[in-house]
Amino acid sequence: MKKIWPVLLLAILAACNQKKEYNADLLVKNALVYTVDSNFTQADAFVVSAGKIIAVGKADTLEKKYNVREIVNAHGNPVYPGFIDAHTHFYRYGLGLQDVNLVGTKSWGDILDSVQNYAKRNSEGWIVGHGWDQNDWTIKQFPNKAKLDSLFPVRPVILTRVDGHGAIANQAALSIAGIKPDQKINGGEIETVKGKLTGILVDNAVGLVTHKIPEPTDQITEAALLNAQRNCFAVGLTTVDDCGLPYTMVNTIAELQHKGALKMRMYVMLSDNEDNIAYLFKRGVYKTPGLNVRSFKVYADGALGSRGACLLQDYADQKGWKGFLLNSQKHFQDVAERIAAKGFQMCTHCIGDSANRAILKIYAGVLKGKNDRRWRIEHAQIISPEDMHYFKDYNIIPSVQPTHATSDMYWAGKRLGPQRLKNAYAYRELLQQNGWMPLGTDFPVENISPLYTFYAAVERKDMKGYPEGGFQKENALNRIEALRGITIWAARANFEEKEKGSIEVGKYADFVILDKDLMKVSGADLPKIKVLKTYINGDKVYEKK
């Protein structure tokens, strides 16, 4: 018996010295976790394994149950589900980072200076710029290409407005596109004054020139996606809806994700054209953990800023002009019927009350009552009161961008008049139709930050705190609604609410840590909040330096 005890003791000591087996990868603790589940539950810790959340609760309980490879101490900071932007132009934004940045320019002279500086650094090829807005200028009129022609008589130049629905091109670019004075185009405008081209192009006319720009190389395309990803991670985005890509981008995105270079999750809407329709109809829904392709982006009208939005009555600041649809109603009807027959999602850009009415009626005729198709109206910017019911009656989803309201509020009244303005940017009323609503930015039209989306939604103010009482504050969202709009409701709009959008067991471990609490800081401090860390699948993809 005496000989057995030493052997037993050695066995016990050996067992104690053996390393415990890990049964999880990550524990996040000492956090204020906003799960954004159905009860808006709070926790202080959660556990991640194989890229998914396996437990949520109290740190002391979870630490006893799980032996983890890594611990993230949040130091009392708030943790939220990874932010989802329900409406972006992610790839276009990435390409724009390599072009002339005209955002914030205050005059035509500022633009010309920026273009000349860019041309000195980039001596060959087309000059492409983005982001100008004549509404920000002292003289709020479209410019003329004369000076651009004198500076660049041979090299083609095209500079698009902030909304992408208008542009100015020099004569070199217009000549390449074969554009002539007084030329007409359906769903667009080629401005001609006294028999001469001014260089201004609106909506479908812009494409006549942009389609002549050489396709970006594989290297430029990859750089665009990865540069956009880097900036989006820094603001806490873990999923983006890219609205209006060609089918050829699907394999490019999938390959970069497969290699591990592109970690951003993407919900891709294919543009409304026959090649894209044929591709998805033949292939069916394309779904991986990082990529979801099941919808089409259709354009009903243009933008309010360039007076391309289609209105029921004349523009208040341009009598005799109502804007226009970008295609025939028959086209929209045919597309809706074909998409419905194949079970895909239709997402239509609608700004003006006339465009919204036309598409809402088409949707109603195709959807035929209550449904779970989740067809979307992108922007839903100006809705006639008598048309609001369509959203509720047919479960049509308004996909809105709150910073549009705070960017347009300075001049939107001039376009619409005071009475019609009350029916614009009506996010509270739109939310009430279905009880949920995805939020986005429309970047690069607006800033990429979902924190600015949150701020604009609840405060209805610009970054300077204007106006004091908020713009049409009766249509503000509360903070819980705004947070749901950039997380679980955005996921739901993508048919992905069972896999992301909240910190719950079984969902992807996509989350963000902020330095201050969105739910508690003063309204004025909301835009000042910083992202400390961003995680996808439990892997850190961004950390503030």
Secondary structure as the mmCIF struct_conf table of DSSP 4:
data_model
#
loop_
_struct_conf.conf_type_id
_struct_conf.id
_struct_conf.beg_label_comp_id
_struct_conf.beg_label_asym_id
_struct_conf.beg_label_seq_id
_struct_conf.end_label_comp_id
_struct_conf.end_label_asym_id
_struct_conf.end_label_seq_id
TURN_TY1_P TURN_TY1_P1 LYS A 2 LYS A 3
HELX_RH_AL_P HELX_RH_AL_P1 ILE A 4 ASN A 17
BEND BEND1 GLN A 18 GLN A 18
HELX_LH_PP_P HELX_LH_PP_P1 LYS A 19 TYR A 22
STRN STRN1 ALA A 24 LYS A 29
BEND BEND2 ASN A 30 ASN A 30
STRN STRN2 LEU A 32 TYR A 34
TURN_TY1_P TURN_TY1_P2 SER A 38 ASN A 39
STRN STRN3 GLN A 42 ALA A 43
BEND BEND3 ASP A 44 ASP A 44
STRN STRN4 ALA A 45 SER A 49
TURN_TY1_P TURN_TY1_P3 ALA A 50 GLY A 51
STRN STRN5 LYS A 52 GLY A 57
HELX_RH_AL_P HELX_RH_AL_P2 ALA A 59 LYS A 65
STRN STRN6 VAL A 68 ASN A 73
TURN_TY1_P TURN_TY1_P4 HIS A 75 GLY A 76
STRN STRN7 PRO A 78 PRO A 81
HELX_LH_PP_P HELX_LH_PP_P2 GLY A 82 GLY A 82
STRN STRN8 PHE A 83 THR A 88
HELX_RH_AL_P HELX_RH_AL_P3 PHE A 90 GLY A 96
TURN_TY1_P TURN_TY1_P5 LEU A 97 GLN A 98
BEND BEND4 ASP A 99 ASP A 99
STRN STRN9 VAL A 100 ASN A 101
TURN_TY1_P TURN_TY1_P6 VAL A 103 GLY A 104
BEND BEND5 SER A 107 SER A 107
HELX_RH_AL_P HELX_RH_AL_P4 TRP A 108 ARG A 121
BEND BEND6 GLU A 124 GLY A 125
STRN STRN10 ILE A 127 TRP A 132
HELX_RH_3T_P HELX_RH_3T_P1 GLN A 134 ASP A 136
BEND BEND7 TRP A 137 ILE A 139
BEND BEND8 GLN A 141 GLN A 141
TURN_TY1_P TURN_TY1_P7 LYS A 145 LYS A 145
HELX_RH_AL_P HELX_RH_AL_P5 ALA A 146 LEU A 151
BEND BEND9 PRO A 153 ARG A 155
STRN STRN11 VAL A 157 ARG A 161
TURN_TY1_P TURN_TY1_P8 VAL A 162 ASP A 163
BEND BEND10 GLY A 164 HIS A 165
STRN STRN12 GLY A 166 ALA A 169
HELX_RH_AL_P HELX_RH_AL_P6 GLN A 171 ALA A 177
TURN_TY1_P TURN_TY1_P9 GLY A 178 GLY A 178
TURN_TY1_P TURN_TY1_P10 PRO A 181 ASP A 182
TURN_TY1_P TURN_TY1_P11 ASN A 186 GLY A 187
STRN STRN13 GLY A 188 VAL A 193
TURN_TY1_P TURN_TY1_P12 LYS A 194 GLY A 195
STRN STRN14 LYS A 196 ASP A 203
HELX_RH_AL_P HELX_RH_AL_P7 ASN A 204 THR A 210
TURN_TY1_P TURN_TY1_P13 HIS A 211 LYS A 212
BEND BEND11 ILE A 213 ILE A 213
HELX_LH_PP_P HELX_LH_PP_P3 PRO A 214 THR A 217
HELX_RH_AL_P HELX_RH_AL_P8 ASP A 218 PHE A 233
TURN_TY1_P TURN_TY1_P14 ALA A 234 GLY A 236
STRN STRN15 LEU A 237 LEU A 245
TURN_TY1_P TURN_TY1_P15 TYR A 247 TYR A 247
HELX_RH_AL_P HELX_RH_AL_P9 THR A 248 LYS A 259
TURN_TY1_P TURN_TY1_P16 GLY A 260 GLY A 260
BEND BEND12 ALA A 261 ALA A 261
BEND BEND13 MET A 264 MET A 264
STRN STRN16 ARG A 265 SER A 271
BEND BEND14 ASP A 272 ASN A 273
HELX_RH_AL_P HELX_RH_AL_P10 GLU A 274 ARG A 283
STRN STRN17 TYR A 286 LYS A 287
BEND BEND15 PRO A 289 GLY A 290
STRN STRN18 LEU A 291 TYR A 299
STRN STRN19 ASP A 301 ASP A 301
TURN_TY1_P TURN_TY1_P17 LEU A 304 ARG A 307
BEND BEND16 ALA A 309 ALA A 309
BEND BEND17 LEU A 312 GLN A 313
STRN STRN20 TYR A 315 TYR A 315
TURN_TY1_P TURN_TY1_P18 ALA A 316 ASP A 317
STRN STRN21 GLN A 318 GLN A 318
TURN_TY1_P TURN_TY1_P19 LYS A 319 GLY A 320
STRN STRN22 LEU A 325 LEU A 325
BEND BEND18 LEU A 326 ASN A 327
HELX_RH_AL_P HELX_RH_AL_P11 GLN A 329 LYS A 342
TURN_TY1_P TURN_TY1_P20 GLY A 343 GLY A 343
STRN STRN23 GLN A 345 CYS A 350
BEND BEND19 GLY A 352 GLY A 352
HELX_RH_AL_P HELX_RH_AL_P12 ASP A 353 LEU A 367
BEND BEND20 GLY A 369 LYS A 370
BEND BEND21 ASP A 372 ASP A 372
STRN STRN24 ARG A 376 HIS A 379
STRN STRN25 ILE A 382 ILE A 382
HELX_RH_3T_P HELX_RH_3T_P2 PRO A 385 ASP A 387
TURN_TY1_P TURN_TY1_P21 MET A 388 MET A 388
HELX_RH_AL_P HELX_RH_AL_P13 HIS A 389 ASP A 393
TURN_TY1_P TURN_TY1_P22 TYR A 394 ASN A 395
HELX_LH_PP_P HELX_LH_PP_P4 ILE A 396 ILE A 396
STRN STRN26 ILE A 397 SER A 399
STRN STRN27 VAL A 400 VAL A 400
HELX_RH_AL_P HELX_RH_AL_P14 PRO A 402 ASP A 408
TURN_TY1_P TURN_TY1_P23 MET A 409 TRP A 411
HELX_RH_AL_P HELX_RH_AL_P15 ALA A 412 LEU A 416
HELX_RH_AL_P HELX_RH_AL_P16 PRO A 418 LEU A 421
TURN_TY1_P TURN_TY1_P24 LYS A 422 ASN A 423
STRN STRN28 ALA A 424 ALA A 424
BEND BEND22 TYR A 425 TYR A 425
HELX_RH_AL_P HELX_RH_AL_P17 TYR A 427 ASN A 434
BEND BEND23 GLY A 435 GLY A 435
STRN STRN29 LEU A 439 LEU A 439
STRN STRN30 PHE A 443 PHE A 443
TURN_TY1_P TURN_TY1_P25 PRO A 444 PRO A 444
BEND BEND24 VAL A 445 GLU A 446
BEND BEND25 ILE A 448 ILE A 448
HELX_RH_AL_P HELX_RH_AL_P18 PRO A 450 GLU A 459
TURN_TY1_P TURN_TY1_P26 MET A 463 LYS A 464
BEND BEND26 PRO A 467 PRO A 467
TURN_TY1_P TURN_TY1_P27 GLU A 468 GLY A 469
TURN_TY1_P TURN_TY1_P28 PHE A 471 GLN A 472
HELX_RH_3T_P HELX_RH_3T_P3 LYS A 473 ASN A 475
HELX_RH_AL_P HELX_RH_AL_P19 ARG A 479 GLY A 485
TURN_TY1_P TURN_TY1_P29 ILE A 486 THR A 487
HELX_RH_AL_P HELX_RH_AL_P20 ILE A 488 ALA A 493
TURN_TY1_P TURN_TY1_P30 ASN A 494 PHE A 495
TURN_TY1_P TURN_TY1_P31 GLU A 497 GLU A 499
BEND BEND27 LYS A 500 SER A 502
TURN_TY1_P TURN_TY1_P32 VAL A 505 GLY A 506
BEND BEND28 LYS A 507 LYS A 507
STRN STRN31 TYR A 508 TYR A 508
STRN STRN32 PHE A 511 LEU A 514
BEND BEND29 ASP A 515 LYS A 516
TURN_TY1_P TURN_TY1_P33 LEU A 518 LYS A 520
BEND BEND30 VAL A 521 VAL A 521
HELX_RH_3T_P HELX_RH_3T_P4 GLY A 523 LYS A 528
STRN STRN33 VAL A 531 ILE A 536
TURN_TY1_P TURN_TY1_P34 ASN A 537 GLY A 538
STRN STRN34 ASP A 539 GLU A 543
#
